Amino acid sequence: MKKLTAILMIMVMMFALAACGKSEKDMVYAVEAGSAGEAVALEKGYKINSVDTQAKALMEVQAGTSDAAIIDSLMAGAMVGEGTSYPDLKCTDQRLTEELYGIGCRKGSDLAAYINNVLAETYADGTMLEIAKTYGVQEALVEQSAAAGFTPAADSDVAKIQSKGKLIVGITEFAPMDYKDANGNWIGFDADMAKIVADKLGVEIEFVVIDWDYKVMELDSGSIDVVWNGMTLTDAVLAAMECTNAYCNNAQIVVTK
């Protein structure tokens, strides 16, 4: 009888432990390499599974190879829950950071100032809001200050872009900011805003998928002119790039099954 009681007690304890689930420190979090999500996970001492993109981080959770993903709240709103690509996943109430999106150019580039003017103009005339509504990010918009005058120097980045006739934009596939439609064309809030900048410059636009971990290297090498992909304005980013004013609010949140 005592032996049976002991066995039953052990079984009860095992079930209780299973019901409690893993602690934060025991869980494995899928994160995009080089992202703000990876940075906050490392800061908190979490076990991480670094992957190429935030979309792949969600795939890891869906497949059960990671316990949770840390991704941008704007992406989670577009891709997680009923009626999305991942209806079986859910956003938790954990907001690990509060942050701002900006656009990055080469250090010292006047393109950032040019883009700031376009952000200001499109915010003032309502174009930015209309595009934001298309992709469901209108509540995240940051108010823009009034546009200032801009005249590019003869040897500036803006002048060189106009001379070559093309604006090369570094991105990753990241709905609702940059992603492909059914015809394979790049769309999204960031993509559409970048198209307006190219149009005002009088040049064509080319979207190039980059390794997010090497975005600064891509800029400095001249492979791309700008990083425009829901980029968090961290201290490291601000030190390495010439960044625009913030244009969207964001947070890093936890997604689970």
WODAUR-V372877 format. One record per residue. SS is DSSP state (~ for helix, > for strand, _ for the rest). PHI is phi in radians with two decimals (999 if undefined). PSI is psi as a letter, one per 20 degrees, with the letter a starting at -180 (NA if undefined). Layout:
ss=SS phi=PHI psi=PSI
ss=SS phi=PHI psi=PSI
This chain:
ss=_ phi=999 psi=g
ss=~ phi=-1.09 psi=h
ss=~ phi=-1.10 psi=g
ss=~ phi=-1.12 psi=g
ss=~ phi=-1.08 psi=g
ss=~ phi=-1.10 psi=g
ss=~ phi=-1.11 psi=g
ss=~ phi=-1.09 psi=h
ss=~ phi=-1.13 psi=g
ss=~ phi=-1.11 psi=g
ss=~ phi=-1.10 psi=g
ss=~ phi=-1.07 psi=g
ss=~ phi=-1.13 psi=g
ss=~ phi=-1.12 psi=g
ss=~ phi=-1.12 psi=h
ss=~ phi=-1.13 psi=g
ss=~ phi=-1.12 psi=g
ss=~ phi=-1.12 psi=h
ss=~ phi=-1.15 psi=h
ss=~ phi=-1.21 psi=h
ss=_ phi=1.28 psi=a
ss=_ phi=-1.40 psi=q
ss=_ phi=-1.42 psi=r
ss=_ phi=-0.96 psi=g
ss=_ phi=-1.24 psi=h
ss=_ phi=-1.55 psi=i
ss=_ phi=-1.31 psi=q
ss=> phi=-1.84 psi=p
ss=> phi=-1.85 psi=p
ss=> phi=-1.40 psi=p
ss=> phi=-2.44 psi=q
ss=> phi=-1.39 psi=p
ss=_ phi=-1.04 psi=p
ss=_ phi=1.39 psi=j
ss=_ phi=-1.65 psi=r
ss=~ phi=-1.14 psi=h
ss=~ phi=-1.12 psi=g
ss=~ phi=-1.13 psi=g
ss=~ phi=-1.08 psi=g
ss=~ phi=-1.23 psi=h
ss=~ phi=-1.14 psi=g
ss=~ phi=-1.15 psi=h
ss=~ phi=-1.06 psi=h
ss=_ phi=-1.52 psi=i
ss=_ phi=1.34 psi=k
ss=_ phi=-1.32 psi=q
ss=> phi=-1.37 psi=p
ss=> phi=-2.14 psi=q
ss=> phi=-2.16 psi=n
ss=> phi=-1.43 psi=p
ss=> phi=-2.25 psi=r
ss=_ phi=-1.20 psi=h
ss=_ phi=-2.44 psi=r
ss=~ phi=-1.20 psi=h
ss=~ phi=-1.08 psi=h
ss=~ phi=-1.19 psi=h
ss=~ phi=-1.08 psi=g
ss=~ phi=-1.15 psi=h
ss=~ phi=-1.08 psi=h
ss=~ phi=-1.12 psi=g
ss=~ phi=-1.19 psi=g
ss=~ phi=-1.02 psi=h
ss=~ phi=-1.38 psi=i
ss=_ phi=1.49 psi=j
ss=_ phi=-1.50 psi=i
ss=_ phi=-2.40 psi=q
ss=_ phi=-1.38 psi=h
ss=> phi=-2.75 psi=r
ss=> phi=-2.18 psi=q
ss=> phi=-1.97 psi=o
ss=> phi=-2.40 psi=r
ss=> phi=-1.20 psi=q
ss=~ phi=-1.08 psi=h
ss=~ phi=-1.16 psi=h
ss=~ phi=-1.21 psi=g
ss=~ phi=-1.03 psi=g
ss=~ phi=-1.09 psi=h
ss=~ phi=-1.58 psi=h
ss=~ phi=-2.12 psi=i
ss=> phi=-2.09 psi=p
ss=_ phi=1.86 psi=a
ss=_ phi=-0.98 psi=p
ss=_ phi=1.41 psi=j
ss=_ phi=-2.05 psi=a
ss=_ phi=-1.17 psi=h
ss=> phi=-2.24 psi=m
ss=_ phi=-1.18 psi=h
ss=_ phi=-1.54 psi=i
ss=_ phi=-1.64 psi=r
ss=> phi=-2.46 psi=q
ss=> phi=-1.51 psi=p
ss=> phi=-1.46 psi=r
ss=> phi=-1.47 psi=j
ss=> phi=-1.30 psi=o
ss=> phi=-1.89 psi=o
ss=_ phi=-1.36 psi=h
ss=_ phi=-2.55 psi=r
ss=_ phi=-2.17 psi=p
ss=> phi=-2.58 psi=r
ss=> phi=-2.24 psi=q
ss=> phi=-1.60 psi=q
ss=> phi=-2.52 psi=r
ss=> phi=-2.01 psi=p
ss=> phi=-1.93 psi=p
ss=> phi=-2.18 psi=r
ss=_ phi=-1.04 psi=q
ss=_ phi=-1.00 psi=p
ss=_ phi=1.52 psi=i
ss=_ phi=-1.27 psi=q
ss=_ phi=-1.44 psi=i
ss=~ phi=-1.10 psi=h
ss=~ phi=-1.07 psi=g
ss=~ phi=-1.15 psi=h
ss=~ phi=-1.09 psi=g
ss=~ phi=-1.11 psi=h
ss=~ phi=-0.98 psi=g
ss=~ phi=-1.11 psi=g
ss=~ phi=-1.16 psi=g
ss=~ phi=-1.03 psi=g
ss=~ phi=-1.12 psi=g
ss=~ phi=-1.13 psi=g
ss=~ phi=-1.28 psi=h
ss=~ phi=-1.23 psi=g
ss=~ phi=-1.16 psi=h
ss=_ phi=-1.61 psi=j
ss=_ phi=1.55 psi=i
ss=~ phi=-1.10 psi=g
ss=~ phi=-1.05 psi=g
ss=~ phi=-1.11 psi=g
ss=~ phi=-1.11 psi=g
ss=~ phi=-1.15 psi=g
ss=~ phi=-1.06 psi=g
ss=~ phi=-1.10 psi=h
ss=~ phi=-1.01 psi=h
ss=~ phi=-1.92 psi=j
ss=_ phi=1.25 psi=k
ss=_ phi=-2.00 psi=j
ss=~ phi=-1.07 psi=h
ss=~ phi=-1.26 psi=i
ss=~ phi=-1.61 psi=i
ss=> phi=-1.09 psi=q
ss=_ phi=-1.82 psi=p
ss=_ phi=-1.04 psi=p
ss=_ phi=-1.82 psi=q
ss=_ phi=-1.31 psi=r
ss=_ phi=-1.08 psi=q
ss=_ phi=-1.17 psi=q
ss=_ phi=-1.90 psi=r
ss=_ phi=-1.18 psi=q
ss=_ phi=-2.50 psi=p
ss=_ phi=-2.32 psi=o
ss=_ phi=-1.25 psi=q
ss=_ phi=-1.29 psi=q
ss=_ phi=-1.05 psi=h
ss=_ phi=-1.88 psi=k
ss=_ phi=-1.43 psi=r
ss=~ phi=-1.06 psi=g
ss=~ phi=-1.05 psi=g
ss=~ phi=-1.11 psi=h
ss=~ phi=-1.17 psi=h
ss=~ phi=-1.12 psi=g
ss=~ phi=-1.14 psi=h
ss=~ phi=-1.20 psi=g
ss=~ phi=-1.41 psi=i
ss=_ phi=1.38 psi=j
ss=> phi=-2.67 psi=p
ss=> phi=-1.84 psi=o
ss=> phi=-1.77 psi=o
ss=> phi=-1.90 psi=p
ss=> phi=-1.49 psi=p
ss=> phi=-2.49 psi=r
ss=_ phi=-2.22 psi=r
ss=_ phi=-1.32 psi=o
ss=> phi=-2.67 psi=n
ss=_ phi=-1.17 psi=p
ss=_ phi=-1.70 psi=j
ss=_ phi=-1.56 psi=g
ss=> phi=-2.49 psi=o
ss=> phi=-2.81 psi=r
ss=> phi=-1.65 psi=q
ss=_ phi=-1.47 psi=a
ss=_ phi=-1.09 psi=h
ss=_ phi=-1.67 psi=j
ss=_ phi=1.45 psi=j
ss=_ phi=-1.61 psi=q
ss=> phi=-1.33 psi=p
ss=> phi=-2.34 psi=a
ss=_ phi=2.17 psi=r
ss=~ phi=-1.06 psi=g
ss=~ phi=-1.14 psi=g
ss=~ phi=-1.06 psi=g
ss=~ phi=-1.17 psi=h
ss=~ phi=-1.20 psi=h
ss=~ phi=-1.13 psi=h
ss=~ phi=-1.10 psi=h
ss=~ phi=-1.13 psi=g
ss=~ phi=-1.07 psi=g
ss=~ phi=-1.05 psi=g
ss=~ phi=-1.11 psi=g
ss=~ phi=-1.21 psi=h
ss=~ phi=-1.31 psi=i
ss=_ phi=1.37 psi=k
ss=_ phi=-2.25 psi=r
ss=> phi=-1.35 psi=r
ss=> phi=-2.12 psi=q
ss=> phi=-2.30 psi=p
ss=> phi=-1.70 psi=p
ss=> phi=-2.15 psi=p
ss=> phi=-1.31 psi=p
ss=_ phi=-2.07 psi=r
ss=_ phi=-1.39 psi=o
ss=~ phi=-1.01 psi=h
ss=~ phi=-1.19 psi=i
ss=~ phi=-2.05 psi=k
ss=~ phi=-1.10 psi=h
ss=~ phi=-1.17 psi=g
ss=~ phi=-1.07 psi=g
ss=~ phi=-1.10 psi=g
ss=~ phi=-1.14 psi=g
ss=~ phi=-1.14 psi=h
ss=~ phi=-1.38 psi=i
ss=_ phi=1.50 psi=j
ss=_ phi=-1.16 psi=h
ss=_ phi=-2.34 psi=r
ss=_ phi=-1.71 psi=h
ss=> phi=-2.72 psi=q
ss=> phi=-1.82 psi=o
ss=> phi=-2.36 psi=n
ss=> phi=-2.78 psi=l
ss=> phi=0.98 psi=l
ss=> phi=-1.60 psi=p
ss=> phi=-1.28 psi=p
ss=_ phi=-1.44 psi=m
ss=_ phi=-1.43 psi=r
ss=~ phi=-1.04 psi=h
ss=~ phi=-1.13 psi=g
ss=~ phi=-1.13 psi=g
ss=~ phi=-1.11 psi=h
ss=~ phi=-1.32 psi=h
ss=~ phi=-1.65 psi=i
ss=_ phi=-2.27 psi=r
ss=> phi=-1.58 psi=o
ss=> phi=-1.86 psi=q
ss=_ phi=-1.38 psi=r
ss=_ phi=-1.14 psi=q
ss=_ phi=-1.14 psi=q
ss=_ phi=-2.24 psi=i
ss=> phi=-2.52 psi=q
ss=> phi=-1.47 psi=q
ss=> phi=-2.69 psi=r
ss=_ phi=-2.59 psi=q
ss=> phi=-1.63 psi=p
ss=> phi=-2.20 psi=r
ss=> phi=-1.78 psi=p
ss=> phi=-2.04 psi=p
ss=> phi=-2.32 psi=r
ss=_ phi=-1.42 psi=NA
